[in-house]
């Protein structure tokens, strides 16, 4: 992820602070490339190239979403409360990141598995919506 940063924010809140009326919540998820190299490798050099090559940007966006650390609020609170408290704490994740990438990735993968088994799968649902939206664009 050294070539890009992920931006995730409430677009409705963003618009409303600028004085616009927005009827429904809108999550904005973006990849901001730090270097143009990754985009050029996909054959995109000019803005016009996006029209023909937009399909190749779909997969990087979905992959970036899969790498987002997301603690699902629909988690079964009765099951494994210690893990819920630990995995739901941003400070825990920041400490893991300081320790080592390997440890962070290990627990990140455990969280993914735990989330899949004990929640209604909000991150997966959002991914499906993103995929449908991206498919409609291309």
Secondary structure, 3 states (H helix, E strand, C coil): CCCEEEEEEEHHHHHHHCCCCCCCCCEEEEEEECCCHHHHHCCCCCCCHHHHHHHHHHHHHHHHHHCCCCCCCCCCCCCCHHHHHHHCCHHHHHHHHHHCHHHHHHHHHHHHHHHHHHCCCHHHHHHHHHHHHHHHHC
